[in-house]
């Protein structure tokens, strides 16, 4: 059995970072808005950016949770499409990837 402790630590660290970032975004979006129309429009544009960042973070959390589930099931490091091993270097760069390089290019 391969030791994926480095990748697991990276996944858990990133999960913590995303959790903090999403809480910060949520707090910012909950701030009262200006009653001035022009300022309100600028704030709304900022909110849209924050919402996009939040959605991106939530998507990454889903990928990380899936990777952690594969770790628990001893399926981590195996491509979910072709069932071939994922290169260790690829896992170090993209620890949440479920695909080998070949399948990722076609996915």
C-alpha positions in Angstrom: 0.0 0.0 0.0 1.4 3.4 -1.0 1.8 6.1 1.7 -0.1 9.2 0.7 0.4 11.0 4.0 1.9 14.0 2.2 -1.0 14.3 -0.2 -3.5 13.8 2.7 -1.9 16.6 4.7 -2.0 18.9 1.6 -5.7 18.1 1.1 -6.5 18.8 4.7 -4.5 22.0 4.8 -6.2 23.3 1.6 -9.6 22.3 3.1 -8.9 24.4 6.1 -7.8 27.4 3.9 -11.0 27.1 1.9 -13.1 26.9 4.9 -11.6 30.1 6.3 -11.9 31.9 2.9 -15.5 30.9 2.5 -16.3 32.2 6.0 -14.6 35.5 5.2 -16.6 35.8 2.0 -19.8 35.0 3.8 -19.1 37.6 6.4 -18.3 40.2 3.7 -21.5 39.4 1.8 -23.5 39.8 5.1 -22.2 43.4 5.6 -24.9 46.2 5.3 -24.9 47.9 2.0 -24.8 51.6 1.2 -28.0 53.4 0.5 -26.3 55.5 -2.2 -27.3 54.1 -5.6 -23.8 54.4 -7.2 -22.0 53.0 -4.2 -24.6 50.2 -4.0 -24.0 49.3 -7.7 -20.2 49.1 -7.1 -20.8 47.0 -3.9 -23.1 44.7 -5.9 -20.3 44.1 -8.5 -18.0 43.3 -5.7 -20.5 40.9 -4.3 -20.8 39.1 -7.6 -17.0 38.6 -7.6 -17.2 37.3 -4.0 -20.0 34.9 -4.9 -18.0 33.6 -7.9 -15.0 33.0 -5.6 -17.3 31.3 -3.1 -18.7 29.0 -5.7 -15.2 28.1 -6.9 -14.2 27.4 -3.3 -17.2 25.2 -2.8 -16.4 23.2 -5.9 -12.9 22.7 -4.8 -14.1 21.5 -1.4 -16.3 18.9 -3.1 -13.2 17.7 -5.1 -11.1 17.5 -1.9 -13.8 15.6 0.0 -14.0 13.1 -2.8 -10.3 12.7 -2.8 -10.4 12.1 1.0 -13.1 9.6 0.5 -10.9 7.8 -2.1 -8.1 7.8 0.5 -10.4 6.2 3.1 -11.5 3.6 0.6 -7.9 2.9 -0.5 -8.7 4.0 -4.0 -6.7 7.2 -3.9 -4.0 7.5 -6.6 -6.0 5.3 -9.1 -7.6 7.0 -12.1 -11.4 6.9 -11.8 -11.7 6.4 -15.5 -9.1 3.9 -16.6 -8.1 2.5 -13.2 -4.4 3.0 -13.9 -2.2 4.6 -11.2 -1.9 8.4 -11.2 1.7 9.6 -11.4 3.0 10.6 -7.9 4.2 13.9 -9.3 0.7 14.7 -10.6 -0.8 13.9 -7.2 1.8 16.2 -5.5 0.7 19.1 -7.8 -3.0 18.2 -7.9 -3.8 16.2 -4.8 -7.5 16.2 -5.5 -7.3 14.9 -9.0 -9.3 11.8 -9.8 -7.7 11.4 -13.2 -4.4 10.3 -14.7 -2.8 12.7 -17.1 -4.0 10.8 -20.2 -7.7 10.6 -19.0 -7.6 14.3 -17.8 -6.6 15.4 -21.3 -9.7 13.6 -22.7 -12.1 14.4 -20.0 
